[in-house]
């Protein structure tokens, strides 16, 4: 919630991910993981514009092909990075965040309708469980007979 330090983003599964806020190119680490382009409004309100993954943040984010669009068109003010050492987890975390945040600039993994299941097997299993639990609390269709 402050302009420097850490921010937490929540994925569709409800899991929370902690990101380090980076305002300039020189503070971008050489590690790999997940990044988010962010627009900040009124100091405290943050909006995710784009979520991506990188094997090396410095080489990916320096001169990123979507950054100029995020900055000029959508008003991006900062980048958030989360180091993830296991590259196999990059896809799962990226998909979870995109499905949860629904950023404007992402085209893949954004659900188009209520029955659009995730692609990653771990996310798909959790999504199916949540869907069954949610159906238990939905009102039954049909009216009262009388």
DSSP file (Angstrom, degrees, kcal/mol; ACC not computed):
  #  RESIDUE AA STRUCTURE BP1 BP2  ACC     N-H-->O    O-->H-N    N-H-->O    O-->H-N    TCO  KAPPA ALPHA  PHI   PSI    X-CA   Y-CA   Z-CA
    1    1 A X              0   0    0      0, 0.0     2,-0.3     0, 0.0     6,-0.1   0.000 360.0 360.0 360.0  -5.0    0.0    0.0    0.0
    2    2 A X        -     0   0    0      4,-0.4    42,-0.0     2,-0.2    41,-0.0  -0.783 360.0-115.2-109.9 159.9    3.0    2.3    0.0
    3    3 A X  S    S+     0   0    0     -2,-0.3     2,-0.4     2,-0.0    -1,-0.1   0.682  99.3  43.7 -71.1 -15.4    5.0    3.4   -3.1
    4    4 A X  S    S+     0   0    0      2,-0.1     2,-0.5    18,-0.0    -2,-0.2  -0.953 101.6  24.5-127.1 148.6    8.1    1.6   -2.0
    5    5 A X  S    S-     0   0    0     16,-0.4    16,-2.9    -2,-0.4     2,-0.3  -0.913  99.1 -10.8 112.4-125.8    8.6   -1.8   -0.5
    6    6 A X  E     -A   20   0A   0     -2,-0.5    -4,-0.4    14,-0.2     2,-0.3  -0.827  44.2-172.6-122.1 152.9    6.2   -4.8   -0.9
    7    7 A X  E     -A   19   0A   0     12,-2.4    12,-3.3    -2,-0.3     2,-0.5  -0.992  18.3-135.9-141.9 147.5    2.7   -5.4   -2.3
    8    8 A X  E     -A   18   0A   0     -2,-0.3     2,-0.4    10,-0.2    10,-0.2  -0.894  15.8-169.4-108.0 128.5    0.5   -8.5   -2.2
    9    9 A X  E     -A   17   0A   0      8,-2.7     8,-3.1    -2,-0.5     2,-0.4  -0.917  13.5-142.2-112.9 143.5   -1.4   -9.7   -5.2
   10   10 A X  E     -A   16   0A   0     -2,-0.4     6,-0.2     6,-0.2     5,-0.1  -0.901  10.6-146.8-111.1 133.0   -4.1  -12.4   -4.9
   11   11 A X    >   -     0   0    0      4,-2.6     3,-1.4    -2,-0.4    86,-0.2  -0.240  36.0 -93.9 -85.3 178.4   -4.6  -15.1   -7.6
   12   12 A X  T 3  S+     0   0    0     84,-2.1    85,-0.1     1,-0.3    84,-0.1   0.820 124.1  59.5 -63.7 -31.6   -7.9  -16.8   -8.6
   13   13 A X  T 3  S-     0   0    0      2,-0.1    -1,-0.3     1,-0.1     3,-0.1   0.572 118.8-109.9 -74.4  -7.8   -7.2  -19.6   -6.2
   14   14 A X  S <  S+     0   0    0     -3,-1.4     2,-0.1     1,-0.3    -2,-0.1   0.314  72.8 140.5  94.6  -8.3   -7.1  -17.2   -3.3
   15   15 A X        -     0   0    0     -5,-0.1    -4,-2.6     1,-0.1     2,-0.4  -0.447  46.2-135.9 -70.4 141.9   -3.4  -17.6   -2.8
   16   16 A X  E     -A   10   0A   0     -6,-0.2     2,-0.4    -2,-0.1    -6,-0.2  -0.832  15.4-163.4-103.3 136.7   -1.5  -14.4   -2.0
   17   17 A X  E     -A    9   0A   0     -8,-3.1    -8,-2.7    -2,-0.4     2,-0.5  -0.973  12.4-139.0-121.8 131.4    1.8  -13.6   -3.6
   18   18 A X  E     -A    8   0A   0     -2,-0.4     2,-0.4   -10,-0.2   -10,-0.2  -0.785  21.5-170.4 -94.2 128.8    4.3  -10.9   -2.3
   19   19 A X  E     -A    7   0A   0    -12,-3.3   -12,-2.4    -2,-0.5     2,-0.5  -0.908  21.0-129.4-119.3 144.8    5.9   -8.7   -4.9
   20   20 A X  E     -AB   6  81A   0     61,-3.2    61,-2.6    -2,-0.4     2,-0.4  -0.801  29.2-125.2 -90.0 131.3    8.8   -6.2   -4.5
   21   21 A X  E     - B   0  80A   0    -16,-2.9     2,-0.5    -2,-0.5   -16,-0.4  -0.645  26.8-171.8 -81.6 128.4    8.0   -2.7   -6.0
   22   22 A X  E     + B   0  79A   0     57,-3.4    57,-2.5    -2,-0.4     3,-0.0  -0.983  14.0 174.5-124.2 120.9   10.5   -1.5   -8.6
   23   23 A X        +     0   0    0     -2,-0.5     2,-0.3    55,-0.2    -1,-0.1   0.735  65.9  36.9 -97.0 -26.1   10.2    2.1   -9.9
   24   24 A X  S >  S-     0   0    0     55,-0.1     3,-0.8     1,-0.1     4,-0.1  -0.839  78.0-116.5-127.5 163.4   13.4    2.3  -12.0
   25   25 A X  G >  S+     0   0    0     -2,-0.3     3,-1.5     1,-0.2    -1,-0.1   0.815 108.3  63.8 -66.1 -32.0   15.4    0.0  -14.3
   26   26 A X  G 3  S+     0   0    0      1,-0.3    -1,-0.2    -3,-0.0    32,-0.0   0.683  98.9  54.4 -72.6 -14.5   18.5    0.1  -12.2
   27   27 A X  G <  S+     0   0    0     -3,-0.8     2,-0.4     2,-0.1    -1,-0.3   0.344  79.4 113.5 -97.3   6.4   16.7   -1.6   -9.3
   28   28 A X    <   -     0   0    0     -3,-1.5    30,-0.0    -4,-0.1    -3,-0.0  -0.661  64.3-132.4 -79.8 127.6   15.5   -4.6  -11.3
   29   29 A X        -     0   0    0     -2,-0.4    29,-1.0     1,-0.1    -1,-0.1  -0.223  10.5-124.2 -76.6 169.0   17.2   -7.9  -10.2
   30   30 A X  S    S+     0   0    0     27,-0.2    29,-0.1    28,-0.1    -1,-0.1   0.452  79.6 103.2 -88.9  -3.1   18.9  -10.5  -12.4
   31   31 A X        -     0   0    0     25,-0.2    26,-3.3     1,-0.1     2,-0.3  -0.117  69.1-119.4 -72.6 174.3   16.7  -13.3  -11.0
   32   32 A X        +     0   0    0     24,-0.3    52,-2.0    25,-0.1     2,-0.3  -0.762  54.1  92.2-113.1 162.7   13.7  -14.8  -12.7
   33   33 A X  E    S-DC  54  83A   0     21,-2.4    21,-2.7    50,-0.3     2,-0.4  -0.977  70.1 -27.1 158.9-142.2   10.1  -15.0  -11.7
   34   34 A X  E     -DC  53  82A   0     48,-2.2    48,-2.8    -2,-0.3     2,-0.3  -0.862  47.5-170.1-113.5 142.1    6.8  -13.2  -12.2
   35   35 A X  E     -DC  52  81A   0     17,-2.6    17,-2.5    -2,-0.4     2,-0.4  -0.944   6.4-158.8-131.5 155.9    6.3   -9.4  -12.9
   36   36 A X  E     -DC  51  80A   0     44,-2.4    44,-2.7    -2,-0.3     2,-0.5  -0.999  14.0-141.3-134.5 130.5    3.3   -7.1  -13.0
   37   37 A X  E     -DC  50  79A   0     13,-2.6    12,-3.3    -2,-0.4    13,-1.2  -0.815  33.9-164.6 -86.5 131.6    2.9   -3.7  -14.7
   38   38 A X  E     -DC  48  78A   0     40,-2.7    39,-2.9    -2,-0.5    40,-1.8  -0.931  23.4-153.7-129.0 141.0    0.9   -1.5  -12.3
   39   39 A X  E     -D   47   0A   0      8,-2.5     8,-2.4    -2,-0.4     2,-0.5  -0.958  18.2-153.7-108.0 128.8   -1.0    1.7  -12.4
   40   40 A X  E     -D   46   0A   0     -2,-0.5     2,-0.4    35,-0.4     6,-0.2  -0.889  11.3-172.2-104.8 130.4   -1.2    3.6   -9.1
   41   41 A X  E  >  -D   45   0A   0      4,-3.4     4,-2.1    -2,-0.5     3,-0.3  -0.978  67.9  -6.4-123.7 135.9   -4.2    5.9   -8.5
   42   42 A X  T  4 S-     0   0    0     -2,-0.4     2,-2.4     1,-0.3    -1,-0.2   0.845 112.7 -80.7  51.0  40.2   -4.6    8.2   -5.6
   43   43 A X  T  4 S+     0   0    0      1,-0.2    -1,-0.3     2,-0.1    -2,-0.0  -0.168 128.4  46.5  70.1 -44.3   -1.5    6.8   -3.9
   44   44 A X  T  4 S+     0   0    0     -2,-2.4     2,-0.6    -3,-0.3    -1,-0.2   0.684  87.5  87.1-104.2 -20.9   -3.1    3.7   -2.4
   45   45 A X  E  <  -D   41   0A   0     -4,-2.1    -4,-3.4     2,-0.0     2,-0.4  -0.735  56.8-171.2 -92.8 117.4   -5.2    2.2   -5.3
   46   46 A X  E     -D   40   0A   0     -2,-0.6     2,-0.4    -6,-0.2    -6,-0.2  -0.863   8.1-167.9-111.3 140.1   -3.3   -0.2   -7.5
   47   47 A X  E     -D   39   0A   0     -8,-2.4    -8,-2.5    -2,-0.4     2,-0.4  -0.991  19.6-134.2-128.1 124.3   -4.4   -1.8  -10.8
   48   48 A X  E     +D   38   0A   0     -2,-0.4    56,-0.6   -10,-0.2   -10,-0.2  -0.642  25.7 174.4 -75.9 126.3   -2.6   -4.7  -12.5
   49   49 A X  E     +     0   0A   0    -12,-3.3    56,-2.6    -2,-0.4     2,-0.3   0.752  65.2   7.5-101.8 -33.6   -2.2   -3.9  -16.2
   50   50 A X  E     -D   37   0A   0    -13,-1.2   -13,-2.6    55,-0.2     2,-0.4  -0.980  57.1-161.4-154.1 136.3   -0.1   -6.8  -17.3
   51   51 A X  E     +D   36   0A   0     -2,-0.3     2,-0.3   -15,-0.2   -15,-0.2  -0.978  25.0 155.5-120.5 133.8    1.3  -10.0  -15.7
   52   52 A X  E     -D   35   0A   0    -17,-2.5   -17,-2.6    -2,-0.4     2,-0.3  -0.915  32.2-125.8-147.8 173.9    4.2  -11.9  -17.2
   53   53 A X  E     -D   34   0A   0     -2,-0.3     2,-0.3   -19,-0.2   -19,-0.2  -0.904  21.2-173.0-124.5 154.6    7.0  -14.3  -16.4
   54   54 A X  E     -D   33   0A   0    -21,-2.7   -21,-2.4    -2,-0.3     3,-0.2  -0.998  29.8-150.2-148.2 143.6   10.8  -14.0  -17.0
   55   55 A X  S    S+     0   0    0     -2,-0.3     2,-0.3     1,-0.3    -1,-0.1   0.789 103.5  18.2 -77.9 -30.2   13.9  -16.2  -16.7
   56   56 A X     >  -     0   0    0      1,-0.1     4,-2.0   -24,-0.1    -1,-0.3  -0.927  69.8-157.7-143.2 114.5   15.9  -13.0  -16.1
   57   57 A X  H  > S+     0   0    0    -26,-3.3     4,-3.4    -2,-0.3     5,-0.5   0.910  90.9  54.0 -60.1 -45.2   14.1   -9.8  -15.0
   58   58 A X  H  > S+     0   0    0    -29,-1.0     4,-1.4   -27,-0.3    -1,-0.2   0.919 113.5  40.5 -60.9 -45.5   16.8   -7.4  -16.1
   59   59 A X  H  4 S+     0   0    0      1,-0.2    -1,-0.2     2,-0.2    -2,-0.2   0.837 121.6  43.5 -72.9 -30.3   17.0   -8.7  -19.7
   60   60 A X  H  < S+     0   0    0     -4,-2.0    -2,-0.2     1,-0.1    -3,-0.2   0.916 118.6  38.8 -80.7 -44.6   13.2   -9.1  -20.0
   61   61 A X  H >< S+     0   0    0     -4,-3.4     3,-1.4    -5,-0.2     2,-0.9   0.752  93.4  87.4 -84.4 -23.7   12.0   -5.8  -18.4
   62   62 A X  T 3< S-     0   0    0     -4,-1.4    -1,-0.0    -5,-0.5    -4,-0.0  -0.674 115.9  -1.8 -75.9 108.6   14.7   -3.5  -19.8
   63   63 A X  T 3  S-     0   0    0     -2,-0.9    -1,-0.3     1,-0.2    -2,-0.1   0.773  89.4-176.5  80.2  28.6   13.2   -2.5  -23.1
   64   64 A X    X>  -     0   0    0     -3,-1.4     3,-0.9     1,-0.1     4,-0.6  -0.336  28.9-131.7 -59.4 135.7   10.0   -4.7  -22.7
   65   65 A X  T 34 S+     0   0    0      1,-0.2     4,-0.3     2,-0.1    -1,-0.1   0.714 104.5  43.5 -66.8 -20.9    7.9   -4.5  -25.8
   66   66 A X  T 3> S+     0   0    0      2,-0.1     4,-2.5     1,-0.1    -1,-0.2   0.541  91.7  84.0 -99.8  -8.0    4.7   -3.9  -23.8
   67   67 A X  H <> S+     0   0    0     -3,-0.9     4,-2.8     1,-0.2     5,-0.2   0.897  88.2  51.6 -64.9 -40.8    6.1   -1.3  -21.3
   68   68 A X  H  X S+     0   0    0     -4,-0.6     4,-3.0     1,-0.2     5,-0.5   0.902 112.4  47.0 -64.4 -38.6    5.6    1.7  -23.6
   69   69 A X  H  >>S+     0   0    0     -4,-0.3     4,-1.7     2,-0.2     5,-1.5   0.923 113.7  48.2 -64.8 -43.9    2.0    0.7  -24.2
   70   70 A X  H  <5S+     0   0    0     -4,-2.5     6,-2.9     3,-0.2    -2,-0.2   0.897 118.9  40.1 -62.5 -40.2    1.5    0.2  -20.5
   71   71 A X  H  X5S+     0   0    0     -4,-2.8     4,-0.5     4,-0.3    -2,-0.2   0.950 125.2  31.9 -76.7 -50.7    3.1    3.5  -19.7
   72   72 A X  H  <5S+     0   0    0     -4,-3.0    -3,-0.2    -5,-0.2    -2,-0.2   0.923 130.7  28.9 -77.0 -44.9    1.7    5.8  -22.4
   73   73 A X  T  <5S+     0   0    0     -4,-1.7    -3,-0.2    -5,-0.5    -2,-0.1   0.914 132.9  27.0 -85.2 -45.6   -1.7    4.3  -23.1
   74   74 A X  T  4<S-     0   0    0     -5,-1.5    -3,-0.2    -4,-0.2    -4,-0.1   0.527 101.1-117.6-102.1  -6.9   -2.7    2.8  -19.7
   75   75 A X     <  -     0   0    0     -4,-0.5   -35,-0.4    -6,-0.3    -4,-0.3   0.830  39.2-175.1  79.2  33.1   -0.7    5.0  -17.3
   76   76 A X        +     0   0    0     -6,-2.9   -37,-0.3    -9,-0.2    -1,-0.2  -0.369  10.0 179.0 -62.3 139.0    1.6    2.4  -15.7
   77   77 A X        +     0   0    0    -39,-2.9     2,-0.3     1,-0.3   -38,-0.2   0.597  57.2   5.7-116.5 -19.1    3.7    3.9  -12.9
   78   78 A X  E     - C   0  38A   0    -40,-1.8   -40,-2.7     2,-0.0     2,-0.4  -0.973  58.1-124.2-158.8 168.2    5.7    0.9  -11.6
   79   79 A X  E     -BC  22  37A   0    -57,-2.5   -57,-3.4    -2,-0.3     2,-0.4  -0.971  17.5-154.2-121.4 138.4    6.7   -2.7  -12.0
   80   80 A X  E     -BC  21  36A   0    -44,-2.7   -44,-2.4    -2,-0.4     2,-0.4  -0.935  13.5-166.7-111.4 135.7    6.3   -5.3   -9.3
   81   81 A X  E     -BC  20  35A   0    -61,-2.6   -61,-3.2    -2,-0.4     2,-0.4  -0.957  11.8-169.6-126.1 142.7    8.6   -8.4   -9.3
   82   82 A X  E     - C   0  34A   0    -48,-2.8   -48,-2.2    -2,-0.4     2,-0.4  -0.981  22.4-134.8-129.8 119.0    8.5  -11.7   -7.4
   83   83 A X  E     - C   0  33A   0     -2,-0.4     2,-0.4   -50,-0.2   -50,-0.3  -0.583  23.5-179.6 -75.1 127.5   11.5  -14.0   -7.6
   84   84 A X        -     0   0    0    -52,-2.0     6,-0.1    -2,-0.4   -52,-0.1  -0.943  11.4-167.8-128.5 107.3   10.5  -17.6   -8.2
   85   85 A X  S    S+     0   0    0     -2,-0.4     2,-0.8     1,-0.1    -1,-0.1   0.848  72.2  74.3 -66.9 -33.5   13.5  -20.0   -8.3
   86   86 A X    >>  -     0   0    0      1,-0.2     3,-1.3     2,-0.0     4,-0.5  -0.714  66.3-161.9 -85.6 110.6   11.6  -23.0   -9.7
   87   87 A X  H >> S+     0   0    0     -2,-0.8     3,-0.7     1,-0.3     4,-0.6   0.744  87.0  65.8 -65.7 -23.0   10.9  -22.2  -13.4
   88   88 A X  H 3> S+     0   0    0      1,-0.2     4,-0.6     2,-0.2    -1,-0.3   0.779  98.3  54.6 -68.6 -24.8    8.2  -24.9  -13.5
   89   89 A X  H <> S+     0   0    0     -3,-1.3     4,-2.6     1,-0.2     5,-0.3   0.663  87.5  81.3 -81.3 -16.7    6.2  -22.8  -11.1
   90   90 A X  H <X S+     0   0    0     -3,-0.7     4,-2.5    -4,-0.5     5,-0.2   0.917  93.6  45.5 -54.6 -48.1    6.3  -19.7  -13.4
   91   91 A X  H  X S+     0   0    0     -4,-0.6     4,-2.5    -3,-0.3    -1,-0.2   0.915 113.9  48.6 -65.8 -44.0    3.5  -20.8  -15.6
   92   92 A X  H  X S+     0   0    0     -4,-0.6     4,-2.3     2,-0.2    -2,-0.2   0.932 115.5  42.8 -63.0 -47.1    1.2  -21.9  -12.7
   93   93 A X  H  X S+     0   0    0     -4,-2.6     4,-2.5     2,-0.2     5,-0.2   0.913 113.9  51.7 -67.7 -42.1    1.7  -18.6  -10.8
   94   94 A X  H  X S+     0   0    0     -4,-2.5     4,-2.6    -5,-0.3     5,-0.2   0.935 112.4  45.6 -59.1 -47.1    1.4  -16.5  -13.9
   95   95 A X  H  X S+     0   0    0     -4,-2.5     4,-2.6     1,-0.2     5,-0.2   0.912 111.6  52.2 -64.3 -42.4   -1.9  -18.2  -14.9
   96   96 A X  H  X S+     0   0    0     -4,-2.3   -84,-2.1    -5,-0.2     4,-1.7   0.920 113.3  44.2 -59.6 -45.0   -3.3  -18.0  -11.3
   97   97 A X  H  X S+     0   0    0     -4,-2.5     4,-3.4   -86,-0.2     5,-0.4   0.909 113.0  50.0 -68.3 -42.2   -2.6  -14.2  -11.2
   98   98 A X  H  X S+     0   0    0     -4,-2.6     4,-2.2     1,-0.2     5,-0.2   0.921 112.5  47.3 -63.6 -42.7   -3.9  -13.5  -14.7
   99   99 A X  H  < S+     0   0    0     -4,-2.6    -1,-0.2    -5,-0.2    -2,-0.2   0.845 119.1  41.2 -66.9 -32.6   -7.1  -15.4  -13.9
  100  100 A X  H  < S+     0   0    0     -4,-1.7    -2,-0.2    -5,-0.2    -1,-0.2   0.895 124.7  32.6 -81.1 -42.0   -7.5  -13.6  -10.6
  101  101 A X  H  < S-     0   0    0     -4,-3.4    -3,-0.2    -5,-0.2    -2,-0.2   0.765  83.8-153.7 -88.0 -27.4   -6.5  -10.0  -11.6
  102  102 A X     <  -     0   0    0     -4,-2.2    -3,-0.1    -5,-0.4    -4,-0.1   0.951  19.9-154.0  49.6  59.3   -7.8  -10.1  -15.2
  103  103 A X    >   -     0   0    0     -5,-0.2     3,-0.9     1,-0.1   -54,-0.2  -0.309  16.2-125.6 -65.8 146.7   -5.3   -7.4  -16.4
  104  104 A X  T 3  S+     0   0    0    -56,-0.6   -54,-0.1     1,-0.2    -1,-0.1   0.825 105.3  48.6 -59.3 -36.3   -6.3   -5.3  -19.4
  105  105 A X  T 3  S+     0   0    0    -56,-2.6     2,-0.4     2,-0.0    -1,-0.2   0.522  90.5  91.5 -91.5  -5.9   -3.2   -6.1  -21.4
  106  106 A X    <   +     0   0    0     -3,-0.9   -54,-0.0   -57,-0.3     3,-0.0  -0.732  41.7 175.3 -91.0 138.1   -3.2   -9.9  -21.1
  107  107 A X        +     0   0    0     -2,-0.4     3,-0.4     2,-0.0     2,-0.2   0.717  59.0  71.2-108.1 -32.8   -4.9  -12.0  -23.7
  108  108 A X  S    S+     0   0    0      1,-0.2     3,-0.1     3,-0.0    -2,-0.0  -0.555 101.6  13.8 -88.5 152.6   -4.1  -15.5  -22.6
  109  109 A X  S    S+     0   0    0      1,-0.2     2,-0.6    -2,-0.2    -1,-0.2   0.358  84.9 131.7  70.4  -3.9   -5.4  -17.3  -19.5
  110  110 A X        -     0   0    0     -3,-0.4    -1,-0.2     1,-0.1   -11,-0.1  -0.695  63.1-120.2 -80.3 122.0   -8.2  -14.7  -19.0
  111  111 A X        -     0   0    0     -2,-0.6     3,-0.1     1,-0.1    -1,-0.1  -0.392  23.0-166.7 -64.9 135.5  -11.4  -16.6  -18.5
  112  112 A X        +     0   0    0      1,-0.2     2,-0.3    -2,-0.1    -1,-0.1   0.726  69.7   4.7 -94.6 -26.3  -14.1  -15.7  -21.1
  113  113 A X  S >  S-     0   0    0      1,-0.0     3,-1.7     0, 0.0    -1,-0.2  -0.917  86.8 -88.2-150.2 175.2  -17.1  -17.3  -19.3
  114  114 A X  T 3  S+     0   0    0      1,-0.3    -3,-0.0    -2,-0.3    -1,-0.0   0.749 121.5  50.3 -62.6 -28.2  -17.9  -19.0  -16.0
  115  115 A X  T 3  S+     0   0    0      2,-0.1     2,-1.1     1,-0.0    -1,-0.3   0.215  75.0 120.2 -97.7  15.7  -17.0  -22.5  -17.2
  116  116 A X    <   -     0   0    0     -3,-1.7     2,-0.1     0, 0.0    -5,-0.1  -0.693  52.1-158.2 -84.0  98.1  -13.6  -21.6  -18.6
  117  117 A X        -     0   0    0     -2,-1.1     7,-0.1     1,-0.1    -2,-0.1  -0.377  22.2 -96.8 -77.0 153.2  -11.3  -23.9  -16.5
  118  118 A X        -     0   0    0      5,-0.2    -1,-0.1     1,-0.1    -8,-0.0  -0.229  22.0-134.6 -63.3 159.3   -7.6  -23.1  -16.0
  119  119 A X  S    S+     0   0    0    -27,-0.0     2,-0.2   -10,-0.0    -1,-0.1   0.830  82.0  84.7 -84.5 -35.8   -5.0  -24.8  -18.2
  120  120 A X  S  > S-     0   0    0      1,-0.1     4,-2.6   -29,-0.1     5,-0.2  -0.517  78.7-134.9 -73.3 131.6   -2.6  -25.9  -15.5
  121  121 A X  H  > S+     0   0    0     -2,-0.2     4,-2.1     1,-0.2     5,-0.2   0.864 102.7  49.5 -57.6 -41.1   -3.6  -29.2  -13.8
  122  122 A X  H  > S+     0   0    0      1,-0.2     4,-1.7     2,-0.2    -1,-0.2   0.918 114.8  44.4 -65.1 -42.0   -3.0  -28.0  -10.2
  123  123 A X  H  > S+     0   0    0      1,-0.2     4,-2.5     2,-0.2    -2,-0.2   0.879 110.9  55.1 -68.5 -36.9   -5.1  -24.9  -10.8
  124  124 A X  H  X S+     0   0    0     -4,-2.6     4,-2.3     2,-0.2    -2,-0.2   0.906 107.1  49.3 -64.1 -42.3   -7.8  -26.8  -12.6
  125  125 A X  H  X S+     0   0    0     -4,-2.1     4,-1.9     2,-0.2    -1,-0.2   0.930 113.8  45.2 -62.9 -45.8   -8.3  -29.2   -9.7
  126  126 A X  H  X S+     0   0    0     -4,-1.7     4,-2.3     1,-0.2    -2,-0.2   0.879 111.7  53.3 -65.7 -37.5   -8.5  -26.4   -7.2
  127  127 A X  H  X S+     0   0    0     -4,-2.5     4,-2.1     2,-0.2    -2,-0.2   0.905 107.9  50.6 -63.0 -42.9  -10.9  -24.5   -9.5
  128  128 A X  H  X S+     0   0    0     -4,-2.3     4,-2.1     2,-0.2    -1,-0.2   0.896 110.2  49.7 -63.7 -40.8  -13.2  -27.5   -9.8
  129  129 A X  H  X S+     0   0    0     -4,-1.9     4,-2.4     1,-0.2    -2,-0.2   0.934 111.3  48.5 -62.8 -46.2  -13.3  -27.9   -6.0
  130  130 A X  H  X S+     0   0    0     -4,-2.3     4,-2.4     1,-0.2    -1,-0.2   0.866 109.7  53.2 -62.0 -36.6  -14.2  -24.2   -5.6
  131  131 A X  H  X S+     0   0    0     -4,-2.1     4,-1.8     2,-0.2    -1,-0.2   0.907 109.7  47.4 -66.5 -41.7  -16.9  -24.5   -8.2
  132  132 A X  H  X S+     0   0    0     -4,-2.1     4,-1.1     2,-0.2    -2,-0.2   0.922 113.1  48.5 -64.6 -44.8  -18.5  -27.5   -6.5
  133  133 A X  H >X S+     0   0    0     -4,-2.4     4,-0.7     1,-0.2     3,-0.5   0.909 111.0  50.8 -62.9 -41.9  -18.4  -25.7   -3.1
  134  134 A X  H >X S+     0   0    0     -4,-2.4     3,-0.9     1,-0.2     4,-0.5   0.861 104.4  57.9 -64.2 -34.9  -19.9  -22.5   -4.6
  135  135 A X  H >< S+     0   0    0     -4,-1.8     3,-0.5     1,-0.2    -1,-0.2   0.786  97.5  62.4 -67.6 -25.3  -22.7  -24.5   -6.2
  136  136 A X  H << S+     0   0    0     -4,-1.1    -1,-0.2    -3,-0.5    -2,-0.2   0.786 106.9  44.0 -67.5 -27.0  -23.7  -25.8   -2.7
  137  137 A X  H << S+     0   0    0     -3,-0.9     2,-0.2    -4,-0.7    -1,-0.2   0.467  90.3 103.5 -99.4  -3.5  -24.5  -22.2   -1.6
  138  138 A X  S << S-     0   0    0     -4,-0.5     3,-0.1    -3,-0.5     2,-0.0  -0.564  81.2-105.3 -77.4 142.4  -26.4  -21.1   -4.8
  139  139 A X        -     0   0    0     -2,-0.2    -1,-0.1     1,-0.1     2,-0.1  -0.378  40.6-104.2 -65.5 146.8  -30.1  -20.9   -4.5
  140  140 A X        -     0   0    0      1,-0.1     2,-0.2    -3,-0.0    -1,-0.1  -0.406  35.2-112.2 -70.8 146.1  -32.0  -23.7   -6.2
  141  141 A X  S    S+     0   0    0     -2,-0.1    -1,-0.1    -3,-0.1     2,-0.1  -0.482  77.6  48.7 -77.1 150.2  -33.7  -22.9   -9.5
  142  142 A X  S    S-     0   0    0     -2,-0.2     2,-0.1     2,-0.0     3,-0.1  -0.148  77.3 -98.8 103.0 160.9  -37.5  -22.9   -9.7
  143  143 A X        -     0   0    0      1,-0.1     2,-0.3    -2,-0.1    -2,-0.0  -0.356  45.5 -70.8-106.4-174.7  -40.1  -21.3   -7.5
  144  144 A X        -     0   0    0     -2,-0.1     2,-0.5     1,-0.0    -1,-0.1  -0.576  42.7-136.7 -78.5 138.8  -42.4  -22.4   -4.8
  145  145 A X              0   0    0     -2,-0.3    -1,-0.0     1,-0.1    -3,-0.0  -0.801 360.0 360.0 -95.4 136.4  -45.2  -24.8   -5.6
  146  146 A X              0   0    0     -2,-0.5    -1,-0.1     0, 0.0    -2,-0.0   0.468 360.0 360.0-168.1 360.0  -48.4  -24.0   -4.1
